Amino acid sequence: MTSILPGKIALEEHFATEETLMDSAGFVPEDHWPELKSRLLDIQDRRLRLMDQHGIERMILSLNAPAVQAIPDARRANDIARRANDVLAAEVSKRPNRFSAFAALPMQDPDLATRELERCITQLGFKGALVNGFSQVGDGDTMAYYDLRQYWPFWQAVERLDVPFYLHPRNPLPAHARIYEGHSWLMGPTWAFGQETAVHALRLMGSGLFDTHPRLTIILGHMGEGLPYSMWRIDNHNAWVKHPPRHKAKKRIADYFHANFFLTTSGNFHTQTLIDAILEIGADRILFSTDWPFENVDHAADWFDAASISENDRLKIGRLNAVRLFKLEASSETERTIAAQ
């Protein structure tokens, strides 16, 4: 029988408010919606029991997708984000030893997003931000990606506050999803989520952002949205042609991936993929997660507790990397020693 690794910390774990709930309705068949709805609205009951059953000491909670990012009006997006963050802060305060929080942000307006991030970190005690991909702005058909220069003052604030930014997926807008016509099964977590998020992450890397703000930390879920497998080719294609890269960054793309990114196991419970990620980015930059309520806690935890990796790596990925990244209190002298390495 596989032993359970106690004290796991999970950080792609979602909830919804009544205002954002229906954004998740299309991600499961209609007859499964009552179950998903129940999972999304619960924090202190079933979720906590599952954590106890599967050795999860803490969840860092975040708003469902796309939610705030799908509201083109910046003032309304800010209002929804603030209310969701206040709800989450109240829930975390009930059990601060079991739950922490990521901020939802109105990225439609970088100034509003910066102010809300500062409020959440300095006043509410949140551990960072989770943003659901690009934001719709203006007419709703325009997409704002965060490598654009108007976002660089926001990134300066993220670096100053010294908190991670979780770049979470969302589907492309219909006008930009023609490649999926007739193949709707490819939308969402099957393929479109990963493709959309990987391109967004590469835009950040290639923009020169991390040259200006080298202490930024970005988190990607789902074992890196396919990037670990592709990283070598991104930098080494047509290597016989001697020409400088066409991106604006000063280093290889892989250098930023290794220095500025963490990956989580959310929704990707496959040992070969985990080993590939370890070989590419290192066990010190991978974090356990489940993707509850869209995936099962038992599927995530049972797989991870039995995965064919070293016990040292299991402890790092399951707990210690998160202790270090989020400045959580280590529970033993051994953990404090490893977390400080």
Stockholm file with secondary structure:
# STOCKHOLM 1.0

chainA/1-341         MTSILPGKIALEEHFATEETLMDSAGFVPEDHWPELKSRLLDIQDRRLRLMDQHGIERMILSLNAPAVQAIPDARRANDIARRANDVLAAEVSKRPNRFSAFAALPMQDPDLATRELERCITQLGFKGALVNGFSQVGDGDTMAYYDLRQYWPFWQAVERLDVPFYLHPRNPLPAHARIYEGHSWLMGPTWAFGQETAVHALRLMGSGLFDTHPRLTIILGHMGEGLPYSMWRIDNHNAWVKHPPRHKAKKRIADYFHANFFLTTSGNFHTQTLIDAILEIGADRILFSTDWPFENVDHAADWFDAASISENDRLKIGRLNAVRLFKLEASSETERTIAAQ
#=GR chainA/1-341 SS CCCCCTTEEEEEEEECCTTTGGGGGGGSCGGGHHHHHHHHHCSSSHHHHHHHHTTEEEEEEEECSSGGGGCCSHHHHHHHHHHHHHHHHHHHHHCTTTEEEEECCCTTSHHHHHHHHHHHHHTSCCCEEEEESSEEETTTTEEECTTSGGGHHHHHHHHHHTCCEEEECCCCCGGGCGGGTTCGGGTGGGTHHHHHHHHHHHHHHHTTHHHHCTTCCEEECTTTTTHHHHHHHHHHTTTTSCCCCSSSCSSCHHHHHHHHEEEECTTCCCHHHHHHHHHHHCGGGEECCCCTTTSCHHHHHHHHHHSSSCHHHHHIIIIIHHHHHTTCCCSSHHHHHHHTC
#=GC SS_cons         CCCCCTTEEEEEEEECCTTTGGGGGGGSCGGGHHHHHHHHHCSSSHHHHHHHHTTEEEEEEEECSSGGGGCCSHHHHHHHHHHHHHHHHHHHHHCTTTEEEEECCCTTSHHHHHHHHHHHHHTSCCCEEEEESSEEETTTTEEECTTSGGGHHHHHHHHHHTCCEEEECCCCCGGGCGGGTTCGGGTGGGTHHHHHHHHHHHHHHHTTHHHHCTTCCEEECTTTTTHHHHHHHHHHTTTTSCCCCSSSCSSCHHHHHHHHEEEECTTCCCHHHHHHHHHHHCGGGEECCCCTTTSCHHHHHHHHHHSSSCHHHHHIIIIIHHHHHTTCCCSSHHHHHHHTC
//
